[in-house]
Amino acid sequence: MKIGLVSDTHGYFDPRLKDVLAGVDVVLHAGDVGEDAVLDDLREIAPVHAVRGNVDSPASGLSLTLDLTFQGAAIHLVHILPASQSHLEAWAQAERESRPIPAPAQRLVRAFGPATEAVLFGHTHCPLLECMGGVLWINPGSAGRKRFRLPRTCGLLEVSANDLAVGLVSLEDNSGRLPAPISVRRRLL
């Protein structure tokens, strides 16, 4: 199953998303949608699940979080991660270096439940792909208009019986360096 990953559109639907997300089975939007028209445009590509970000009105009807399952893979959507992205990166680096992850990192992993295999979030506009505590952490970056000096990106997640594989795709000509794609073995509970 192929899943399109989008966040922080802030009311702008980049026409390149039609090509980048062509053929996906579903699109997940990690908040700061900005306008309903963005979700309408994404629905022309595939069914959409979205959460409310800090710029989205409660009147949008979007939930703050969603727990979804695709081919048995439990994915949690939230706009703002309950830890800083820089801490998450440091904790994941510690785990890669076979150092124990600190108690706050362990609490973060437990916050999403034992079945969660991936957490999709946004808010920072900074793309991130990490694996920590047996969970895949994904920030697809911002697919909206250029803000700050961060690249404009979206992501593609492939769920198979044995693996989760995710990569980011640039929505601009000069994207700079993006996080390397990640493939992790599924935790088959």
Secondary structure per residue as TSV (DSSP state, phi and psi in degrees):
chain	resnum	aa	ss	phi	psi
A	1	M	-	360.0	136.4
A	2	K	E	-111.8	127.6
A	3	I	E	-121.1	128.4
A	4	G	E	-84.9	139.4
A	5	L	E	-121.4	123.9
A	6	V	E	-137.8	149.1
A	7	S	-	-154.3	161.9
A	8	D	-	50.3	53.4
A	9	T	-	-79.4	-25.4
A	10	H	T	49.1	43.7
A	11	G	T	84.3	4.8
A	12	Y	-	-117.4	124.0
A	13	F	-	-100.3	109.7
A	14	D	-	-73.1	122.2
A	15	P	T	-58.7	-22.1
A	16	R	H	-65.5	-21.7
A	17	L	H	-60.3	-30.6
A	18	K	H	-59.6	-42.1
A	19	D	H	-77.1	-44.7
A	20	V	H	-63.0	-39.6
A	21	L	T	-95.4	3.7
A	22	A	T	-56.1	130.0
A	23	G	T	91.0	-2.6
A	24	V	-	-72.6	154.0
A	25	D	S	-84.9	-26.9
A	26	V	E	-158.0	155.0
A	27	V	E	-119.2	133.1
A	28	L	E	-110.7	128.8
A	29	H	E	-114.8	120.7
A	30	A	-	-91.3	33.1
A	31	G	S	94.5	170.8
A	32	D	-	58.0	51.6
A	33	V	-	-63.0	-50.3
A	34	G	-	95.1	-50.2
A	35	E	S	-147.6	144.6
A	36	D	H	-58.8	-28.8
A	37	A	H	-59.4	-31.5
A	38	V	H	-63.1	-45.4
A	39	L	H	-65.5	-36.8
A	40	D	H	-60.9	-44.3
A	41	D	H	-64.8	-40.0
A	42	L	H	-66.1	-34.6
A	43	R	H	-65.5	-20.8
A	44	E	T	-71.1	-18.6
A	45	I	T	-89.9	-48.4
A	46	A	S	-167.9	167.7
A	47	P	-	-57.0	148.2
A	48	V	E	-124.2	139.4
A	49	H	E	-121.5	129.9
A	50	A	E	-138.9	151.6
A	51	V	B	-114.1	161.1
A	52	R	-	-83.1	132.5
A	53	G	-	-100.5	-179.7
A	54	N	T	-68.8	-17.3
A	55	V	T	-95.0	-7.5
A	56	D	S	-87.9	138.9
A	57	S	-	-74.3	144.1
A	58	P	G	-56.8	-26.0
A	59	A	G	-67.3	-12.2
A	60	S	G	-64.7	-20.8
A	61	G	-	81.0	1.7
A	62	L	-	-80.1	140.2
A	63	S	B	-75.2	157.1
A	64	L	S	-73.5	-29.9
A	65	T	E	-140.8	157.4
A	66	L	E	-140.1	139.7
A	67	D	E	-113.5	118.2
A	68	L	E	-124.9	155.7
A	69	T	E	-129.1	128.1
A	70	F	E	-128.8	119.7
A	71	Q	T	49.5	41.1
A	72	G	T	83.5	-7.3
A	73	A	E	-88.8	120.7
A	74	A	E	-84.8	122.7
A	75	I	E	-123.0	131.1
A	76	H	E	-106.4	130.2
A	77	L	E	-109.1	134.8
A	78	V	E	-155.6	149.2
A	79	H	S	-80.5	-52.5
A	80	I	S	-107.9	117.6
A	81	L	-	-67.1	140.0
A	82	P	S	-78.5	32.4
A	83	A	S	-157.8	156.6
A	84	S	-	-72.0	149.0
A	85	Q	H	-64.5	-33.9
A	86	S	H	-67.3	-36.7
A	87	H	H	-64.8	-44.0
A	88	L	H	-56.7	-45.1
A	89	E	H	-61.1	-43.5
A	90	A	H	-65.6	-41.6
A	91	W	H	-66.1	-40.3
A	92	A	H	-64.6	-39.2
A	93	Q	H	-62.8	-42.4
A	94	A	H	-59.8	-43.9
A	95	E	H	-64.5	-40.5
A	96	R	H	-61.9	-30.6
A	97	E	T	-89.5	13.7
A	98	S	T	61.0	26.9
A	99	R	-	-94.2	149.2
A	100	P	-	-65.5	142.1
A	101	I	-	-81.8	141.7
A	102	P	-	-69.1	166.9
A	103	A	H	-54.9	-42.3
A	104	P	H	-60.9	-34.6
A	105	A	H	-68.2	-40.4
A	106	Q	H	-64.0	-39.5
A	107	R	H	-64.6	-38.9
A	108	L	H	-60.9	-46.9
A	109	V	H	-61.1	-44.4
A	110	R	H	-68.9	-22.4
A	111	A	T	-62.2	-21.0
A	112	F	T	-105.0	2.9
A	113	G	-	88.8	153.5
A	114	P	T	-68.0	-23.4
A	115	A	T	-84.7	-14.3
A	116	T	E	-66.4	123.9
A	117	E	E	-104.1	-21.6
A	118	A	E	-147.5	143.4
A	119	V	E	-120.8	122.3
A	120	L	E	-106.3	126.4
A	121	F	-	-142.1	174.4
A	122	G	-	-141.7	-130.3
A	123	H	S	78.9	-45.8
A	124	T	S	-81.2	-16.4
A	125	H	-	67.7	2.0
A	126	C	-	-102.3	113.9
A	127	P	-	-62.9	143.4
A	128	L	E	-150.8	138.2
A	129	L	E	-134.2	117.0
A	130	E	E	-142.2	158.6
A	131	C	E	-125.5	126.2
A	132	M	E	-150.8	135.5
A	133	G	T	62.7	26.9
A	134	G	T	77.4	9.9
A	135	V	E	-116.9	138.8
A	136	L	E	-88.1	123.2
A	137	W	E	-108.0	122.6
A	138	I	E	-128.8	122.6
A	139	N	E	-117.9	108.6
A	140	P	-	-73.2	0.7
A	141	G	-	80.6	-163.9
A	142	S	B	-102.8	129.3
A	143	A	-	-100.7	4.9
A	144	G	S	-83.9	-166.1
A	145	R	S	-64.2	154.8
A	146	K	-	-56.9	127.9
A	147	R	-	-137.4	147.6
A	148	F	T	59.1	-150.8
A	149	R	T	-115.4	22.4
A	150	L	-	-88.0	149.4
A	151	P	-	-68.4	151.7
A	152	R	B	-92.9	123.1
A	153	T	E	-145.6	167.0
A	154	C	E	-142.9	-178.5
A	155	G	E	-138.1	164.8
A	156	L	E	-131.6	126.6
A	157	L	E	-116.8	128.0
A	158	E	E	-109.6	126.3
A	159	V	E	-109.0	121.3
A	160	S	-	-121.6	-179.9
A	161	A	S	-61.4	-31.1
A	162	N	S	-114.0	-19.2
A	163	D	E	-136.8	157.1
A	164	L	E	-117.6	125.3
A	165	A	E	-127.0	128.9
A	166	V	E	-135.1	142.0
A	167	G	E	-143.7	159.9
A	168	L	E	-106.4	151.9
A	169	V	E	-126.7	131.9
A	170	S	E	-76.0	143.1
A	171	L	S	-107.7	16.0
A	172	E	S	-141.7	163.7
A	173	D	S	-68.8	-39.4
A	174	N	-	-117.7	89.1
A	175	S	-	-89.4	-12.7
A	176	G	-	72.8	-159.9
A	177	R	-	-87.0	128.0
A	178	L	-	-107.0	154.6
A	179	P	-	-57.4	143.4
A	180	A	-	-66.6	146.1
A	181	P	-	-57.5	153.0
A	182	I	E	-128.3	140.4
A	183	S	E	-129.9	127.3
A	184	V	E	-127.2	147.7
A	185	R	E	-69.0	139.6
A	186	R	-	-70.6	146.4
A	187	R	-	-91.6	101.9
A	188	L	-	-88.1	100.8
A	189	L	-	-77.6	360.0
